[in-house]
Amino acid sequence: MKRKKNEEMMKRREKLMGELSGLSGIVRGSLVETGKKCGRKECECSSGKLHPHRYLSTGTKGKNKVVYVSEKERNVFAQGVKAYEKAWKLICQISEINIRLIKEAGPNE
């Protein structure tokens, strides 16, 4: 019974690993949308209607980094962030399976 359950968990882990390997466009960070004034007096942004401005906020080596995202790049970055979120969920599931498999194997293996 234990062996069958372990085999099922290993099959599930392999399936999750396959899903994880298919996520090549991963982008870690948050896509932030805000408004910005351009500085021209005659522009409508001077009266409150700001120009859309988006960027990717990400942290590397303990520092926050902001990268401008153009309108053309918006969807690609959004997909990358979504892929990262999916990858993280898959990694958590794989970790749970590994924990159970290690506990099932006992200290001698």
MODELLER restraints for C-alpha pairs under 7 A, 6 or more apart:
rsr = mdl.restraints
at = mdl.atoms
rsr.add(forms.Gaussian(group=physical.xy_distance, feature=features.Distance(at['CA:6:A'], at['CA:101:A']), mean=6.65, stdev=0.5))
rsr.add(forms.Gaussian(group=physical.xy_distance, feature=features.Distance(at['CA:9:A'], at['CA:97:A']), mean=6.35, stdev=0.5))
rsr.add(forms.Gaussian(group=physical.xy_distance, feature=features.Distance(at['CA:13:A'], at['CA:94:A']), mean=5.75, stdev=0.5))
rsr.add(forms.Gaussian(group=physical.xy_distance, feature=features.Distance(at['CA:13:A'], at['CA:97:A']), mean=6.79, stdev=0.5))
rsr.add(forms.Gaussian(group=physical.xy_distance, feature=features.Distance(at['CA:16:A'], at['CA:90:A']), mean=6.25, stdev=0.5))
rsr.add(forms.Gaussian(group=physical.xy_distance, feature=features.Distance(at['CA:16:A'], at['CA:94:A']), mean=6.85, stdev=0.5))
rsr.add(forms.Gaussian(group=physical.xy_distance, feature=features.Distance(at['CA:20:A'], at['CA:87:A']), mean=5.89, stdev=0.5))
rsr.add(forms.Gaussian(group=physical.xy_distance, feature=features.Distance(at['CA:20:A'], at['CA:90:A']), mean=6.63, stdev=0.5))
rsr.add(forms.Gaussian(group=physical.xy_distance, feature=features.Distance(at['CA:23:A'], at['CA:83:A']), mean=6.21, stdev=0.5))
rsr.add(forms.Gaussian(group=physical.xy_distance, feature=features.Distance(at['CA:25:A'], at['CA:80:A']), mean=5.24, stdev=0.5))
rsr.add(forms.Gaussian(group=physical.xy_distance, feature=features.Distance(at['CA:25:A'], at['CA:83:A']), mean=6.80, stdev=0.5))
rsr.add(forms.Gaussian(group=physical.xy_distance, feature=features.Distance(at['CA:26:A'], at['CA:80:A']), mean=4.58, stdev=0.5))
rsr.add(forms.Gaussian(group=physical.xy_distance, feature=features.Distance(at['CA:26:A'], at['CA:81:A']), mean=6.34, stdev=0.5))
rsr.add(forms.Gaussian(group=physical.xy_distance, feature=features.Distance(at['CA:26:A'], at['CA:83:A']), mean=5.23, stdev=0.5))
rsr.add(forms.Gaussian(group=physical.xy_distance, feature=features.Distance(at['CA:26:A'], at['CA:84:A']), mean=4.86, stdev=0.5))
rsr.add(forms.Gaussian(group=physical.xy_distance, feature=features.Distance(at['CA:27:A'], at['CA:77:A']), mean=6.97, stdev=0.5))
rsr.add(forms.Gaussian(group=physical.xy_distance, feature=features.Distance(at['CA:27:A'], at['CA:80:A']), mean=4.54, stdev=0.5))
rsr.add(forms.Gaussian(group=physical.xy_distance, feature=features.Distance(at['CA:27:A'], at['CA:81:A']), mean=4.92, stdev=0.5))
rsr.add(forms.Gaussian(group=physical.xy_distance, feature=features.Distance(at['CA:27:A'], at['CA:84:A']), mean=5.80, stdev=0.5))
rsr.add(forms.Gaussian(group=physical.xy_distance, feature=features.Distance(at['CA:28:A'], at['CA:58:A']), mean=6.41, stdev=0.5))
rsr.add(forms.Gaussian(group=physical.xy_distance, feature=features.Distance(at['CA:28:A'], at['CA:81:A']), mean=5.87, stdev=0.5))
rsr.add(forms.Gaussian(group=physical.xy_distance, feature=features.Distance(at['CA:28:A'], at['CA:84:A']), mean=5.89, stdev=0.5))
rsr.add(forms.Gaussian(group=physical.xy_distance, feature=features.Distance(at['CA:29:A'], at['CA:56:A']), mean=6.28, stdev=0.5))
rsr.add(forms.Gaussian(group=physical.xy_distance, feature=features.Distance(at['CA:29:A'], at['CA:57:A']), mean=5.40, stdev=0.5))
rsr.add(forms.Gaussian(group=physical.xy_distance, feature=features.Distance(at['CA:29:A'], at['CA:58:A']), mean=4.26, stdev=0.5))
rsr.add(forms.Gaussian(group=physical.xy_distance, feature=features.Distance(at['CA:29:A'], at['CA:81:A']), mean=6.41, stdev=0.5))
rsr.add(forms.Gaussian(group=physical.xy_distance, feature=features.Distance(at['CA:30:A'], at['CA:56:A']), mean=5.56, stdev=0.5))
rsr.add(forms.Gaussian(group=physical.xy_distance, feature=features.Distance(at['CA:30:A'], at['CA:57:A']), mean=5.21, stdev=0.5))
rsr.add(forms.Gaussian(group=physical.xy_distance, feature=features.Distance(at['CA:30:A'], at['CA:58:A']), mean=6.54, stdev=0.5))
rsr.add(forms.Gaussian(group=physical.xy_distance, feature=features.Distance(at['CA:30:A'], at['CA:81:A']), mean=6.85, stdev=0.5))
rsr.add(forms.Gaussian(group=physical.xy_distance, feature=features.Distance(at['CA:31:A'], at['CA:55:A']), mean=5.89, stdev=0.5))
rsr.add(forms.Gaussian(group=physical.xy_distance, feature=features.Distance(at['CA:31:A'], at['CA:56:A']), mean=4.62, stdev=0.5))
rsr.add(forms.Gaussian(group=physical.xy_distance, feature=features.Distance(at['CA:31:A'], at['CA:57:A']), mean=6.43, stdev=0.5))
rsr.add(forms.Gaussian(group=physical.xy_distance, feature=features.Distance(at['CA:31:A'], at['CA:78:A']), mean=6.75, stdev=0.5))
rsr.add(forms.Gaussian(group=physical.xy_distance, feature=features.Distance(at['CA:32:A'], at['CA:54:A']), mean=5.50, stdev=0.5))
rsr.add(forms.Gaussian(group=physical.xy_distance, feature=features.Distance(at['CA:32:A'], at['CA:55:A']), mean=5.39, stdev=0.5))
rsr.add(forms.Gaussian(group=physical.xy_distance, feature=features.Distance(at['CA:32:A'], at['CA:56:A']), mean=6.09, stdev=0.5))
rsr.add(forms.Gaussian(group=physical.xy_distance, feature=features.Distance(at['CA:32:A'], at['CA:57:A']), mean=6.98, stdev=0.5))
rsr.add(forms.Gaussian(group=physical.xy_distance, feature=features.Distance(at['CA:33:A'], at['CA:53:A']), mean=5.80, stdev=0.5))
rsr.add(forms.Gaussian(group=physical.xy_distance, feature=features.Distance(at['CA:33:A'], at['CA:54:A']), mean=4.33, stdev=0.5))
rsr.add(forms.Gaussian(group=physical.xy_distance, feature=features.Distance(at['CA:33:A'], at['CA:55:A']), mean=6.65, stdev=0.5))
rsr.add(forms.Gaussian(group=physical.xy_distance, feature=features.Distance(at['CA:34:A'], at['CA:52:A']), mean=5.97, stdev=0.5))
rsr.add(forms.Gaussian(group=physical.xy_distance, feature=features.Distance(at['CA:34:A'], at['CA:53:A']), mean=5.20, stdev=0.5))
rsr.add(forms.Gaussian(group=physical.xy_distance, feature=features.Distance(at['CA:34:A'], at['CA:54:A']), mean=6.07, stdev=0.5))
rsr.add(forms.Gaussian(group=physical.xy_distance, feature=features.Distance(at['CA:35:A'], at['CA:50:A']), mean=4.87, stdev=0.5))
rsr.add(forms.Gaussian(group=physical.xy_distance, feature=features.Distance(at['CA:35:A'], at['CA:51:A']), mean=5.20, stdev=0.5))
rsr.add(forms.Gaussian(group=physical.xy_distance, feature=features.Distance(at['CA:35:A'], at['CA:52:A']), mean=4.69, stdev=0.5))
rsr.add(forms.Gaussian(group=physical.xy_distance, feature=features.Distance(at['CA:35:A'], at['CA:53:A']), mean=5.29, stdev=0.5))
rsr.add(forms.Gaussian(group=physical.xy_distance, feature=features.Distance(at['CA:36:A'], at['CA:50:A']), mean=5.17, stdev=0.5))
rsr.add(forms.Gaussian(group=physical.xy_distance, feature=features.Distance(at['CA:36:A'], at['CA:51:A']), mean=5.15, stdev=0.5))
rsr.add(forms.Gaussian(group=physical.xy_distance, feature=features.Distance(at['CA:36:A'], at['CA:52:A']), mean=6.47, stdev=0.5))
rsr.add(forms.Gaussian(group=physical.xy_distance, feature=features.Distance(at['CA:36:A'], at['CA:53:A']), mean=6.22, stdev=0.5))
rsr.add(forms.Gaussian(group=physical.xy_distance, feature=features.Distance(at['CA:37:A'], at['CA:45:A']), mean=5.48, stdev=0.5))
rsr.add(forms.Gaussian(group=physical.xy_distance, feature=features.Distance(at['CA:37:A'], at['CA:46:A']), mean=6.67, stdev=0.5))
rsr.add(forms.Gaussian(group=physical.xy_distance, feature=features.Distance(at['CA:37:A'], at['CA:50:A']), mean=5.60, stdev=0.5))
rsr.add(forms.Gaussian(group=physical.xy_distance, feature=features.Distance(at['CA:37:A'], at['CA:51:A']), mean=6.29, stdev=0.5))
rsr.add(forms.Gaussian(group=physical.xy_distance, feature=features.Distance(at['CA:45:A'], at['CA:51:A']), mean=6.50, stdev=0.5))
rsr.add(forms.Gaussian(group=physical.xy_distance, feature=features.Distance(at['CA:54:A'], at['CA:68:A']), mean=6.36, stdev=0.5))
rsr.add(forms.Gaussian(group=physical.xy_distance, feature=features.Distance(at['CA:54:A'], at['CA:69:A']), mean=5.49, stdev=0.5))
rsr.add(forms.Gaussian(group=physical.xy_distance, feature=features.Distance(at['CA:55:A'], at['CA:66:A']), mean=6.41, stdev=0.5))
rsr.add(forms.Gaussian(group=physical.xy_distance, feature=features.Distance(at['CA:55:A'], at['CA:67:A']), mean=5.38, stdev=0.5))
rsr.add(forms.Gaussian(group=physical.xy_distance, feature=features.Distance(at['CA:55:A'], at['CA:68:A']), mean=4.35, stdev=0.5))
rsr.add(forms.Gaussian(group=physical.xy_distance, feature=features.Distance(at['CA:55:A'], at['CA:69:A']), mean=4.72, stdev=0.5))
rsr.add(forms.Gaussian(group=physical.xy_distance, feature=features.Distance(at['CA:56:A'], at['CA:66:A']), mean=5.60, stdev=0.5))
rsr.add(forms.Gaussian(group=physical.xy_distance, feature=features.Distance(at['CA:56:A'], at['CA:67:A']), mean=5.10, stdev=0.5))
rsr.add(forms.Gaussian(group=physical.xy_distance, feature=features.Distance(at['CA:56:A'], at['CA:68:A']), mean=6.45, stdev=0.5))
rsr.add(forms.Gaussian(group=physical.xy_distance, feature=features.Distance(at['CA:56:A'], at['CA:69:A']), mean=6.57, stdev=0.5))
rsr.add(forms.Gaussian(group=physical.xy_distance, feature=features.Distance(at['CA:57:A'], at['CA:65:A']), mean=5.84, stdev=0.5))
rsr.add(forms.Gaussian(group=physical.xy_distance, feature=features.Distance(at['CA:57:A'], at['CA:66:A']), mean=4.62, stdev=0.5))
rsr.add(forms.Gaussian(group=physical.xy_distance, feature=features.Distance(at['CA:57:A'], at['CA:67:A']), mean=6.59, stdev=0.5))
rsr.add(forms.Gaussian(group=physical.xy_distance, feature=features.Distance(at['CA:58:A'], at['CA:64:A']), mean=5.80, stdev=0.5))
rsr.add(forms.Gaussian(group=physical.xy_distance, feature=features.Distance(at['CA:58:A'], at['CA:65:A']), mean=5.24, stdev=0.5))
rsr.add(forms.Gaussian(group=physical.xy_distance, feature=features.Distance(at['CA:58:A'], at['CA:66:A']), mean=6.37, stdev=0.5))
rsr.add(forms.Gaussian(group=physical.xy_distance, feature=features.Distance(at['CA:59:A'], at['CA:65:A']), mean=5.66, stdev=0.5))
